């Protein structure tokens, strides 16, 4: 069967920078070895002796037949004194395990087509998405596979396409684009529940374009109650505390830099307030981000594409929207505290904030479900409330 393979430029231009990486994937997490790679490594004349101690057989599945043994510094046992992979150096890429060959590359199927992406838990991937020129130019070529997969429902395809159009509407501030997307998701909920026909999504999109052009969308956003510091703080501290629980070993020192910056904003009584984080955002982070005006638009385009928004996990479209805004809110908080700590933001700081958050996010099982629970507890379970996270 002929289908399409879609690859954005941020994937095409990705190259592992090896020992120069700020947070190498050869440190601090379980590196799974498939059965074929395990056997070939043990049979390789230059690697078999090292493999006896650097690999541990676990036999969980064909894909997780063994795992790399980490040394006392958390490094994969196959790294040499220059932090370079000896498997790659002595046997070539073909002998690498599937994990090492592919990470941070990822792919998902949508409507029988294959869409390639990168995980932001890799610093170089984050750099490609956030800072490289033209990351969202797409190449498309023929792709063959025999699987028959269920296509995305029409409501999801429409919601995806219209969300991107609303986000990128020329001259429209980001917060208004997100307001429009949130309203669109409420209609999408009803279509997904078969309460309305899919044409209702088309009609709502057209209405939102008109509301944006006549200024009513801005009035709608400005009318929300902005006095939400207590609720914002509850959401931030609950999520950050959970991310601090059973932290992954990889990138822990970078995560602790975030924690250190948060604590540095504490008052004399060691209390941290959302007012101080918001003040840091306004006074230090925003001026430091001049010249990076497209930062969050790029991130959201990546998010829509990578997460297959609004079909995220088992969430409703509106729940997926609220989780997305929470991710945006947490990243804004990270950038704010790091800006206050360093009295500015370098490209390295920005990449670290995005990469550290996504490293910890992706290693938390049921993250989306946990966040939706926190949002309900913090009274961010409707559109008017969740949009105040953008204040």
SEKOL-291416 format. One line per field, with one value per residue (C-alpha): residue number from 1; residue in one letter; y, x, z. Coordinates in nm, 4 decimals, decimal comma. Each point is the difference from the previous one (the first is absolute). Layout:
pos: (NUM ...)
code: (A ...)
Y: (Y ...)
X: (X ...)
Z: (Z ...)
//
This chain:
pos: (1 2 3 4 5 6 7 8 9 10 11 12 13 14 15 16 17 18 19 20 21 22 23 24 25 26 27 28 29 30 31 32 33 34 35 36 37 38 39 40 41 42 43 44 45 46 47 48 49 50 51 52 53 54 55 56 57 58 59 60 61 62 63 64 65 66 67 68 69 70 71 72 73 74 75 76 77 78 79 80 81 82 83 84 85 86 87 88 89 90 91 92 93 94 95 96 97 98 99 100 101 102 103 104 105 106 107 108 109 110 111 112 113 114 115 116 117 118 119 120 121 122 123 124 125 126 127 128 129 130 131 132 133 134 135 136 137 138 139 140 141 142 143 144 145 146 147 148 149 150 151 152 153 154 155 156 157 158 159 160 161 162 163 164 165 166 167 168 169 170 171 172 173 174 175 176 177 178 179 180 181 182 183 184 185 186 187 188 189 190 191 192 193 194 195 196 197 198 199 200 201 202 203 204 205 206 207 208 209 210 211 212 213 214 215 216 217 218 219 220 221 222 223 224 225 226 227 228 229 230 231 232 233 234 235 236 237 238 239 240 241 242 243 244 245 246 247 248 249 250 251 252 253 254 255 256 257 258 259 260 261 262 263 264 265 266 267 268 269 270 271 272 273 274 275 276 277 278 279 280 281 282 283 284 285 286 287 288 289 290 291 292 293 294 295 296 297 298 299 300 301 302 303 304 305 306 307 308 309 310 311 312 313 314 315 316 317 318 319 320 321 322 323 324 325 326 327 328 329 330 331 332 333 334 335 336 337 338 339 340 341 342 343 344 345 346 347 348 349 350 351 352 353 354 355 356 357 358 359 360 361 362 363 364 365 366 367 368 369 370 371 372 373 374 375 376 377 378 379 380 381 382 383 384 385 386 387 388 389 390 391)
code: (X X X X X X X X X X X X X X X X X X X X X X X X X X X X X X X X X X X X X X X X X X X X X X X X X X X X X X X X X X X X X X X X X X X X X X X X X X X X X X X X X X X X X X X X X X X X X X X X X X X X X X X X X X X X X X X X X X X X X X X X X X X X X X X X X X X X X X X X X X X X X X X X X X X X X X X X X X X X X X X X X X X X X X X X X X X X X X X X X X X X X X X X X X X X X X X X X X X X X X X X X X X X X X X X X X X X X X X X X X X X X X X X X X X X X X X X X X X X X X X X X X X X X X X X X X X X X X X X X X X X X X X X X X X X X X X X X X X X X X X X X X X X X X X X X X X X X X X X X X X X X X X X X X X X X X X X X X X X X X X X X X X X X X X X X X X X X X X X X X X X X X X X X X X X X X X X X X X X X X X X X X X X X X X X X X X X X X X X X X X X X X X X X X X X X X X)
Y: (0,0000 0,3464 0,2743 0,3159 0,0487 0,3559 0,1395 0,3570 0,1787 -0,0182 -0,3773 0,0131 0,2261 -0,1845 -0,1458 -0,1386 0,2173 -0,2832 0,1014 0,3694 -0,0562 0,1909 -0,2985 -0,3169 -0,2831 -0,2376 0,1010 -0,0569 -0,2045 -0,3548 -0,0738 -0,2981 -0,2462 -0,2144 -0,3709 0,0203 0,2871 -0,1775 -0,3182 0,1857 0,2069 -0,3101 -0,1590 0,2989 -0,0732 0,3527 0,0433 -0,3392 0,0292 0,3426 -0,1141 -0,2611 0,2784 0,2862 -0,1894 -0,1685 -0,2509 0,0651 -0,1883 0,2061 -0,0125 -0,0258 0,3772 0,0115 -0,3021 0,1739 0,3391 0,1985 -0,0076 0,3507 0,0789 0,1969 0,3254 -0,1228 -0,0493 -0,2842 -0,2535 0,0253 0,3631 0,0549 0,2617 0,2640 -0,0875 -0,1554 -0,3274 -0,2936 -0,2028 0,2745 0,0500 -0,3688 -0,1520 0,2860 0,1221 -0,3297 -0,1742 0,2601 -0,1053 0,1316 0,2429 0,1487 0,0067 0,1877 0,2289 0,2800 -0,0807 -0,1010 -0,0620 -0,0390 -0,1201 0,2220 -0,1084 -0,2723 0,2591 0,0164 0,3260 0,0266 0,2104 0,0493 -0,0147 0,3287 -0,1993 0,0302 0,3439 -0,0048 -0,0887 0,2941 0,2225 -0,1131 0,0661 0,3307 0,1685 -0,1536 0,1812 -0,1314 -0,2989 -0,0525 -0,0323 -0,3479 -0,2531 -0,2741 -0,3201 -0,3331 -0,2505 -0,3699 -0,2116 -0,2789 0,0859 0,1212 0,2562 0,1845 0,3514 0,3017 0,1084 0,2959 0,2175 -0,0513 0,0879 0,3141 0,1064 -0,0540 0,1991 0,2858 0,0240 0,0595 0,2638 0,1799 -0,0155 0,1463 0,2628 0,3018 0,2901 -0,1879 -0,0230 -0,3497 0,0198 0,0835 -0,2886 -0,2314 0,1491 -0,0805 -0,3545 -0,0529 0,1089 -0,2253 -0,2971 0,0464 -0,0474 -0,2888 -0,1712 -0,0015 -0,1284 -0,2760 -0,0954 -0,0060 0,2814 0,2129 -0,0671 0,0593 0,3033 0,1753 0,0166 0,1752 0,2472 0,0757 0,0544 0,2562 0,1758 0,0141 0,1576 0,2697 0,0522 0,0402 0,2547 0,2141 0,0106 -0,2009 -0,2854 0,2433 0,1317 -0,3575 -0,0691 0,3318 -0,0692 -0,3012 0,0332 0,0510 -0,0309 -0,3644 0,0042 -0,2469 -0,2489 0,0372 -0,0635 -0,3109 -0,1380 0,0854 -0,1383 -0,3176 -0,0800 0,0945 -0,2087 -0,2999 0,0468 0,0016 -0,3326 -0,3021 0,2183 -0,1671 -0,0209 0,1482 0,3791 0,0156 0,2614 0,2203 -0,0480 0,1012 0,3270 0,0740 -0,0845 0,2209 0,2909 -0,0491 0,0036 0,3157 0,1881 -0,0811 0,2833 0,0329 -0,2591 -0,2411 0,0365 0,0051 0,1860 -0,0019 0,3791 -0,0205 -0,2476 0,2166 0,3083 -0,1775 -0,0899 0,3606 0,1751 -0,2361 -0,2881 0,1950 0,2584 -0,2861 -0,1696 0,3001 -0,1421 -0,3358 0,1081 -0,3237 -0,2233 -0,1065 -0,0101 -0,2407 -0,2067 -0,0197 -0,0963 -0,2785 -0,0938 -0,0264 -0,2089 -0,2188 -0,0638 -0,0406 0,2672 -0,0191 -0,3817 -0,0034 -0,3172 -0,0795 0,3637 0,1927 0,2855 0,2578 -0,2007 -0,0243 0,3781 0,0539 -0,2326 0,1832 0,3356 -0,1500 -0,1124 0,3536 0,1441 -0,2250 0,0926 0,3682 -0,0464 -0,1798 0,2777 0,2631 -0,1496 -0,0658 0,3563 0,1376 -0,2267 0,0953 0,3509 -0,0952 -0,2997 -0,1502 -0,2444 -0,2699 0,0970 -0,0092 -0,3401 -0,1350 0,1095 -0,1704 -0,3121 -0,0506 0,0390 -0,2454 -0,2511 -0,0175 0,0244 -0,2961 -0,2255 0,0522 -0,2638 0,1379 0,3559 0,1412 -0,1630 0,1308 0,3535 -0,0004 -0,0994 0,2800 0,2495 -0,1001 0,0273 0,3426 0,1177 0,0123 -0,2374 0,2422 0,2165 0,3381 -0,1261 -0,1870 0,2997 0,2035 -0,2126 0,2172 0,3198)
X: (0,0000 0,1292 -0,0198 0,1872 0,2973 0,0053 0,3232 0,0469 0,3326 0,0664 0,0261 0,1874 0,2723 0,0425 0,3419 0,1149 0,2822 0,1339 0,2371 -0,0853 -0,3600 -0,1061 -0,1986 0,1125 -0,2511 0,2890 -0,0345 -0,2538 -0,2834 -0,0794 0,1392 -0,1894 0,1785 -0,1966 0,0771 0,1730 0,2294 0,0822 0,1102 0,1996 0,1813 0,0957 0,1287 0,2094 0,3698 0,0841 -0,3068 -0,0848 0,2288 -0,1351 -0,3565 0,0254 -0,0067 -0,1596 -0,3214 -0,2491 -0,2478 -0,3607 -0,2020 -0,3182 -0,0742 0,1758 0,0435 0,1090 0,2291 0,2714 0,0924 0,3196 0,1716 0,0736 0,3158 0,0167 -0,0289 -0,3102 0,1813 -0,0561 0,2823 0,0780 0,1144 0,3738 0,2157 -0,1244 -0,3667 -0,0341 -0,1820 0,2354 -0,2696 -0,0396 0,3760 0,0956 -0,3013 -0,1909 -0,3570 -0,1443 0,0904 -0,1651 -0,3170 -0,3306 -0,0158 0,3417 -0,0606 -0,3243 -0,0031 -0,1070 -0,1745 -0,3621 -0,2869 -0,3750 -0,2560 -0,2908 -0,2480 0,2421 0,2731 0,3214 0,0968 0,3556 0,0974 0,2565 -0,0308 0,0719 0,1679 0,3086 0,1689 0,1058 -0,3554 -0,1284 0,2590 -0,1171 -0,3666 0,0429 0,2912 0,0935 -0,1205 -0,3218 -0,0570 -0,3553 0,0659 -0,1229 0,1178 -0,2326 0,0807 -0,1555 -0,0060 -0,0906 -0,1535 -0,2541 -0,1738 -0,3570 -0,0373 -0,3078 -0,0054 -0,0353 -0,3646 -0,1067 -0,0572 0,3614 0,1401 -0,2118 0,0871 0,3712 0,0031 -0,2131 0,2023 0,3169 -0,1738 -0,1268 0,3435 0,1722 -0,2586 0,2089 0,0085 -0,1798 0,1631 0,0714 -0,2439 -0,2872 0,0856 -0,0048 -0,3298 -0,1498 0,1387 -0,1483 -0,3428 0,0371 0,0781 -0,3307 -0,1820 0,2324 -0,0963 -0,3634 0,0824 0,2186 -0,2928 -0,2270 -0,2150 0,0779 0,0989 0,3625 -0,1134 -0,0461 0,3802 0,0158 -0,2678 0,1716 0,3339 -0,1566 -0,1650 0,3303 0,1752 -0,2678 0,0221 0,3749 -0,0282 -0,2692 0,1730 -0,2580 0,2447 0,2316 -0,2910 -0,0853 0,3549 0,0333 -0,3226 0,1389 0,0742 0,3760 0,0202 0,1105 0,3402 -0,1104 -0,1413 0,3026 0,2339 -0,1912 0,0258 0,3702 0,1070 -0,2090 0,1489 0,3543 -0,0225 -0,1162 0,2829 0,2388 -0,1388 0,1981 0,2023 0,1684 0,3756 0,0673 0,0225 -0,0499 0,2724 -0,1692 -0,3362 0,1568 0,1099 -0,3676 -0,0825 0,2849 -0,1289 -0,3512 0,1317 0,2012 -0,3284 -0,1095 -0,0581 0,1538 -0,2459 0,1005 -0,3360 -0,0265 -0,2908 -0,1467 0,0186 0,3804 0,0115 -0,2343 0,2060 0,3160 -0,1757 -0,1016 0,3167 0,2778 -0,1176 -0,2051 0,2754 0,2506 -0,2214 -0,0049 0,1217 -0,1614 -0,3601 -0,0793 0,1232 -0,3405 -0,1607 0,2729 -0,0507 -0,3754 0,0371 0,2312 -0,2484 -0,2947 0,2028 0,1852 -0,2908 -0,2607 -0,2112 -0,2857 0,0162 0,2341 0,0009 -0,3582 -0,0955 -0,2928 0,0946 -0,0623 0,2048 0,2821 -0,0167 0,0198 0,3003 0,1708 -0,0501 0,1352 0,3143 0,0329 -0,0539 0,2641 0,2529 -0,0748 0,0614 0,3287 0,1147 -0,1049 0,1915 0,3104 -0,0131 -0,0205 0,2839 0,2346 -0,1409 -0,0638 -0,0458 0,2565 -0,0877 0,1484 -0,2396 -0,3013 0,0902 0,0607 -0,3436 -0,1833 0,2185 -0,0040 -0,3770 -0,0622 0,2541 -0,1864 -0,3434 0,0506 0,1231 -0,3105 -0,2633 -0,3531 0,1327 -0,2983 -0,2513 0,1860 0,0058 -0,3715 -0,0624 0,2235 -0,1745 -0,3383 0,1261 0,1509 -0,3252 0,1413 -0,2567 -0,1752 0,1165 -0,0209 0,2106 0,2678 0,0638 0,1046 0,3167 0,1028 -0,0275)
Z: (0,0000 -0,0930 0,2600 0,0906 0,2271 0,1368 0,1413 0,1313 -0,0378 0,3726 -0,0482 -0,3319 0,1424 0,3286 0,0738 0,3333 0,1369 0,2169 0,2749 -0,0510 0,1124 0,3126 0,1277 -0,1744 -0,0412 0,0792 0,3649 0,2700 -0,1453 -0,1034 -0,3462 -0,1389 -0,2271 -0,2436 -0,0341 -0,3378 0,1042 0,3263 -0,1777 -0,2643 0,2613 0,1985 -0,3208 -0,1105 0,0530 0,1224 0,2193 0,1466 0,3038 0,0945 -0,0719 0,2768 0,2603 -0,1946 -0,0809 0,2285 -0,1406 0,1124 -0,2706 0,0415 -0,3721 -0,3371 0,0094 0,3650 0,0126 0,2005 0,1364 0,0256 0,3391 0,1262 0,1951 0,3249 -0,1979 -0,1786 -0,3310 -0,2450 0,0305 -0,3721 0,0200 -0,0395 0,1761 -0,2462 0,0686 -0,3455 -0,0682 -0,0560 -0,1751 -0,2594 -0,0307 -0,0346 -0,1713 -0,1584 0,0325 -0,1245 0,3263 0,2232 0,1777 -0,1332 0,2927 -0,0746 -0,3760 0,0203 0,3080 -0,0002 -0,3271 0,0338 -0,2391 0,0115 -0,2495 -0,0931 -0,2612 -0,1192 -0,0622 0,2028 0,1710 0,1318 0,3011 0,2781 0,3769 0,1782 0,2781 -0,2229 0,0215 -0,3649 -0,1045 0,2050 -0,1678 -0,3452 0,0789 0,1826 -0,1778 -0,3360 -0,3153 -0,1576 0,2304 -0,1286 -0,3685 -0,0865 -0,2529 -0,1110 -0,1836 -0,0787 0,2828 -0,0271 0,2727 0,0130 0,3262 -0,0092 0,2747 0,1126 -0,1402 0,2280 0,0320 -0,2123 0,3074 0,1089 -0,3422 -0,0183 0,3549 -0,0700 -0,3240 0,1336 0,3218 -0,2007 -0,2122 0,3104 0,1624 -0,3069 -0,0935 -0,1107 0,2427 0,2746 0,3466 0,1226 0,2904 -0,2354 -0,2287 0,3021 0,1163 -0,3390 0,0093 0,3465 -0,1246 -0,3035 0,2262 0,1845 -0,3290 -0,0883 0,3272 -0,1076 -0,3486 0,1451 0,2257 -0,3079 0,1371 -0,3074 -0,3608 -0,1049 -0,1992 0,3361 0,0276 -0,3401 0,1073 0,3310 -0,1729 -0,2330 0,2948 0,1860 -0,2991 -0,0042 0,3786 -0,0304 -0,2783 0,1663 0,3400 0,1927 0,0639 0,1802 0,2051 0,0912 0,1188 0,1856 0,1867 0,1843 0,3708 0,0288 0,3799 0,0075 0,1733 0,2688 -0,2507 -0,2284 0,2925 0,1013 -0,3542 -0,0304 0,3374 -0,0404 -0,3398 0,0983 0,3169 -0,2033 -0,2501 0,2967 0,1191 -0,1251 -0,2341 -0,2946 0,0374 -0,3406 0,0083 0,3757 0,0479 -0,2607 0,1687 0,3296 -0,1617 -0,0617 0,3613 0,1200 -0,2073 0,1410 0,3573 -0,0734 -0,0445 0,3555 0,2462 0,3481 0,1295 -0,2796 -0,1704 -0,3785 -0,1530 -0,3476 0,0152 0,0150 -0,2895 -0,2084 0,0862 -0,1137 -0,3238 -0,0675 0,1190 -0,1090 -0,2207 -0,2545 -0,0639 -0,0306 -0,2589 -0,2333 -0,3277 0,0750 -0,0598 -0,1857 0,2838 0,1313 -0,3431 -0,1093 0,3128 -0,0528 -0,3653 0,1131 0,2726 -0,2394 -0,2431 0,2496 0,2393 -0,2778 0,1661 0,0912 0,0139 0,2990 0,2111 0,1049 0,0580 -0,1392 -0,2368 0,2747 0,2500 -0,2554 -0,0387 0,3764 0,0312 -0,2870 0,1726 0,3215 -0,1845 -0,1357 0,3494 0,1591 -0,2685 0,0521 0,3740 -0,0651 -0,2333 0,2553 0,2919 -0,2114 -0,1347 0,3545 0,1137 -0,2863 -0,0570 -0,3575 -0,2281 -0,2326 -0,2775 0,2230 0,2840 -0,2296 -0,1425 0,3497 0,1228 -0,2863 0,0045 0,3771 0,0189 -0,2813 0,1318 0,3292 -0,1601 -0,2330 0,2808 0,2113 -0,0672 -0,0342 -0,0065 -0,1886 0,2313 0,3051 -0,1391 -0,0780 0,3627 0,1282 -0,2267 0,1349 0,3567 -0,0770 -0,1629 -0,3528 -0,1440 -0,2349 -0,2908 0,1757 0,2897 -0,1972 -0,2255 0,3047 0,0019 -0,2934 0,2061)
//
